Amino acid sequence: MRNVLSYTPARHKAAVGEGLKRIFRAKTAAEACERCAEFAATMEGKATKAIACLENGIEDALAVMALLAKYRRRMKSTNMQERFIQEVRRRERVVRIFPNEDSALRLVGALLAERSTRNGRSAATSTWASSTSGSPNDRRMNHRTTRPK
């Protein structure tokens, strides 16, 4: 949306913003494409660069519509991914130098498991917790933790 607005003349920014909101509030991708075509027709002579940018990127922007409705709100923005990357970097600064690649992967895996547990899923059911890096120590560790007492 910001990308399209950057190509919009100042006097049409409010109208283009409202049109974009209308497009992205559609229930289905087909409905959003119809709204996009209508919007492009109404703004044809007013914001040509903005409409060209919208038409070039509409398929990519609507890729989130393939997801279930309950995931769309979180996945249509990169805020969660950016926050996760900031958290990795914050913890990385504490460690400074990792002895090997596996230790860096364990840090990221631990953060993913923590995030998964916080979101209501058990860390044991996440794909990261059930996979191993392939080292013998990891296999022994997983064997010990999965053995019944």
N, C-alpha and C positions, 0 to 999 in steps of 0.2 A: 504494500500500500504506500509506504514511504517512497519507494522507487518511482511509482507512477506520479505521485504528488510532486516529486522533484522536477518533473518535466512539464508541470502544469503552470500556466500563467497565473499570477497572483489574483487576478479578478475572478478566476474560475475555480480556485482551490476549494472553496466551500461546496460548490455544486459537485465537483469531482469526488471530494471526500464522501459526501452523502451517497453518491452513486456507487462508489466502491463498497461502502458499508452494506448497501442494499444487495450487491452481488454476493458478498461473502456471508451474508445472513441466510442465504438460500438453504433449503433443506437437502437438496440433491445437487449433484454436479450438473445434471442436465438443466435444471432450473437456473443454476448460476450461469451457465453458458447462454441461455436465453436472455437473462437479465443483462449479461455483458454485451450481447449483440444490440439490444435495445439502447443501452447506455452509449455504446459507440455511435449509434445512429443519431442520438440527440446531441452528442458533443462533437460531431464530425468536423465542423469548421472552426470550433472554438479552441480545442486543445489537441491538435493532431499528433504531436510528439508523445503526449501522455497516452492517447488511445493506442498508438503504435506499440508503446512499451507494455500496455495492458494486454494487447492481443498477442504479443510475443511470449508473455509469461503466464497467461491465464491457465494453461494446462498444468504447469508446475505448481502454481498457487492453489489449484483445486485438487491436488493429489491427496490432501488431507481428507477430502470428502469420501475417500474409499474406506476410511477407518470408521469404527463404530462411533456413534454420536457422543458417547461418554468420554472418548479419548480426544475428540477433535479440539476441545477448548485448550487442552494442554499442548497438543502437538502442532497446532497451527502457529505457534510462536517458538522461538529458540531460547526463550528465557530460562527454561529448566536446564537445557544443555549448557548454556553459558554459566549458570550458577554452579553446576557440577564441575565444570572446568576450573572455575575460580577456587572451589573447595580443594580440588586436586593440587592446584598450584600452591595454595596456602599450606597444605601439609607437606608438599614437596620442599618448600623452603626450609622447613624444620629439619628434614633429612639431609638436604644439600646434595650429597653424592650417594647414589645407589651403587652397591657393590656389583650388582648384575641386573639384567633385564627382568628376571623373575621377581626380584624384590619390588621393582616398580609396578609390575603387574599385580603383585599381591596387595600393594597399597590401593590401586584402582579397584581391585576386586573387593577389598574390604569396604571401601566407600560404596560400591554398588550393592553389596550385601546389606550394609547399614541402611541405604536408601530404600531397598526392597522391603526390609523389615519395617521401616517407618511407614511405608505405604500399605501395610496390612498383609503382606505376603511373608511367609516364612523364608528365612535365608536358605534353609535346606531344600526348598523347592525351586530356588533360582538356578538358572543354568550355570552361573559362575561358580557357586558353591559346590555343585556336583561335578564340575570338570577339574582336571588336574593339569599342571603344567608339564607333566611327564617325568619329573625328577623322582628318583626312588624315595626321597624323604617325604614328598607330598603323597605318594601312594601309601606309604606306611602310616602317615598322619591320618589320611582318609580312612584307612582300614581300621585304625584304632578308634576313630570317632564313630564309625558306623557299626562296630561290633557290639552286640547286646551285652549288658552286664549281668 
